[in-house]
Amino acid sequence: MNPRRYRKSTRLERWILLLGIVTVVGGVYGSQQQTPPAISVGSFTMGATATQAGIVFTDATGAAFGSRFSWYAKALQERINSNWRQSTIDPSLSSAPRVIARFDILRNGTITNLRITQSSNNYSVDESALKAVEESNPVMPLPPGYSGSRVGVEFYLDYKKQAPSQPHETSVMALPDCHGSPTVQPQRVTLTCADGNFSIENVSWTGWGASFAAGIGTGKINDCEPSCAAGHFHTYPMVLIATGKQTCPNNQPAYDKIVYTFVGRSGFSPDAPGTTDPTREFPCRTMQ
């Protein structure tokens, strides 16, 4: 396996900025850098309300951009969501028609040309949509694999005050280990459970408990030279995303998949399984 040396990167506290660094490194290393994992994006819930929102890329290349860089769209969604404030909306209002805001993202991540293209007919709802975008500026730079100088974005919001009733869930989201036992925010994730030759250690998580969680840690890969028993471990900075959902015994909610990428050069050759399929499934252990 001939692991490659890597270029060290700064540890980041926010996963959005961290993924932005991944795209920049990708521009430096070109074909040797894995692209960040794709994550589907659709309608999403704003805050703890029943308000639904969505992000659509609107320019001529928007559809292709959203499909190719869905992870970028997901990051943009999460950033705007985190900056939306229900408290700024008229408290007597229970719902409002859709408001649509459009804006452009420049190459360096600057948001420009923000405007309302369809009003909800309520000033406070319209302003809440604008403020959510304004306070997210700047966002991460556009991916180096995108050739355009900007991308157009449409952000829509359907305001509804009360969140739908849901069963009370007291358990914290977990991730099963190699034995299927759920663990909350594990600091070590073993990706080759059969032999332990590939793992990510000292993982620092953010967004745990949401639809997905992102982490940064140190990958350890055995070069298996001259054999795995006599091989040496090499370290690489890595990003991993826990996603999917399953219910483990005792109604324990858990992620069911890890998607990973290297920050800098990959620890695997371009045609190695660790490069061509950067995902691992982590099923729960069934009750005996």
N, C-alpha and C positions, 0 to 999 in steps of 0.2 A: 504493500500500500504506500509507500513513500510520502509521508505527510509533508506538507510545505510549511515553510516559515511564514509567520503572519506579522502584520503590522499592528501594533497595539493601538487601541482606541480608548477614549475617555468614557468612564462609566456615567450614564445619564440617569436622572431621576424620573423623567417623564417618558413614557413609551412612545409618544408621538414624535418627540425630538429624536429619540433613539432610532426610530424607523427612518427618519429623515437622514440621519447619518449613514444608515445602511445604503440608501440610494446614492448618496454622495460617494461613498466608498466604491459602489458599483460602477460609477463613472470613471474612477481611477483605475480599477483593476480590469474593467472590460469583461471579456468573456470568461475570465477565471472566477468572477464573483457570481454567486447564486443570486437570483432575483428574489425579493421577499415573497412570502407565500401569498397566494390569492385567497381572498375571503369575500364571499358573496355579500352584496349590500342591497337592501330593499327598504321598505317602510320601517320606521323605528319609533319607539315610544320616547317622548320627551319627559325627563325627570320622573316624578312619582305620580304623574297625572295620566289621563287617558288620551292626552294629546298625541296625535300621530304626525310624523314629519318624514321628509324624504329628500334625497339629493339626486339630481340628474345633471349630467354633463350635456351642455346644450349647443356647442359649436359644431362645425362640420365634422370634426373628428371625435366628438363627444362620446358617441356610442362605442367606438373602438377604444377610447381612453378608459371608459368605465369598465369595459370587459377585460382589458389587459392589465389595468392597474387598480383592480377592485380593492386591494389592500389600502391604497391611497385614499379611495373614496370612503372606506371604513374609518380610517384615521380622521378624515375631515368631518365625518358624521359625529364621531365621538367628541371631537374638539368643540364643535358648535353646540352639541347637546350639553356639554359641561358648562358652557357659558350662557345658557338660556335661563332666565329667571322668571318663574311664574309669579313671584311676589310683585312684579312690575305691572301685572295685568289687573284691570278693574275687578275687585273682589266680588262685585255683584253679578259678574258675567259668568254664565255657566258653559256657554259654547259660542263659537263664532265660525263663519264661513272661512274657507281656505284663504290664506295670504301667501303670495308668491314673491320672493325676493330673488333678484338676479345679480350676479357679480362676476368678475374675472379674477383669475389667479395668475399672476405673472410668474416668470421662470424662477425668481428668487423667493416665491411664496407670498409676496405682497398681494393683498386683496384690494381691488380697485373697481371703480364704476358700480358701486353698490346702489341699488334702487329697488323700489317696490313696483312690480309690474301688474300685480293683482291685489287689491286691498280686501281686507276682511270686513271693511266698513266699521272697524273699531280701532281707534287710534292706539290704544294701549297694546292690542294684539300685534298690530303692524310694527310698532316700536320695539316690542319684545323680539320680534324676528330680526329686525335690523341690528339691535344691540347684540344679539347672540353672534351674529356674523362679525360686527365691528370689534367685539372683544376677543374674537378668535384671530384677529389680524396681528402679525403674519402667521401663516400656516407653514408647513414644511415645504421646501422647494419642490418644484415639479420633478418627477423621476427623470434621470438622465437618459433613459430609453425613449422618452417622448421628445419628438423633434420640434414641436411647436414652441412659440415664445410665450403663449398664454393658453388658458383653457377657460371656457365659459361654464358657469355653474348656475343651476336653478335650485333654490332651497324653498320648499313649501312646508306649511304648517297648518294643521287642522286642529284648532284649539278646542279642548273639552276639559272641563275642570276636574271632574271626579274620575279617579281611576277605577276600572272595573274591579268588582270583588273577586278575590283570589284566595285559595286556601292558604292559611298561615304556614309559612315554611320557616322552621327554626334552625334547620341544619345549614351549616356553611358549605359552600361548594368545595369539592375535593377532587383529587386526581388519583386514580388507582396506581399502585406501584406494580412491579413485575409479578407480584404474588396476587394481585387483584384487590389488595387492601387499600381503601381510600385514605389519602393523606392530604391535609390542608396546607397549601402553599409549600410544597416540598422544596428543600434546598438542594436536593440531588435528584436528577431524573435519569434513570438508566434507559438508554435507547436500544441496546442490544441485550435483551433479557437472557438470552441463551448463554452468553459468555462474558458479559460485562465489559466488553472491549470498547464500548462507546457510551459515554455518559456526559451530562452537563452538570457541573457542580457549582456551589456558591451562588445559587440562583436568587436574584432579587426580583420579586413580582410586583406588578401594578395592575389595577383593574380587576383584582381577584373577586370572583362572584358574579361578574357581569357575563354577557353572552360569550365573551372570550377574555382571557387574561394574557398579558405579555410579560416576558421576563428576559433578563440579561444574565449571563453566567459564563463560566469557563468550560469549554468542551474538552474532554480528555479522550484521545483516540490512541489505541494500541497499534503500532505499525506492523506487528506480527512478523518481524524479521529477526532472526531467520525462521522463527516460529512464534505463534501467539504466546506460548508459555515463556519464551525467552525474549519477547519483544519489549519495546520501550513505549511509554505513553508520552504523547505530545499534546500541548495545550493550545487552544484557539478561543478567542472571544466569540460568543455566539448569542443569537436572539432566538427565543422560542415562544410559541403561542399555543396556549391550551384552549381548545375549542370543542364544539359538539356538546351533547348532554345525554346523560344516562342516569338511571336510578339504581343505586346499589342496594344491597340488603339493608333493612331497617330504614327504608325510604331516604337513604343518603343520596343527595344530588351530586353528580360528579361530571367533570369533563370526560370525553372519551377519546381524545386525539391530541397529539402534539405535532406541530409543524415547526421546523427549525430552519435557520439560515446562518451562515457564517458572516461575521463582521470582518471583512478583509478576504484573504484567500481561503478557499475551501480546504478542508483537511482531507478531501478525497479527490481522486482523479475524476475527470469530466464524465466518464462512462461508468463510474462505480455506482452500486445501488444506493449508497448514501447521498449521492448527488442527484440521480435520476428520480428518486422517490424520497423526498425529505419529510416524510410523515411516519408517525408510529401510532398505532391504536393501543389503548389501554383499557381493556374490558374489566368490569367488576368481577370479583370472585363470586360464583354462585353458591347459594346456601346448600349444605349437604343434608 
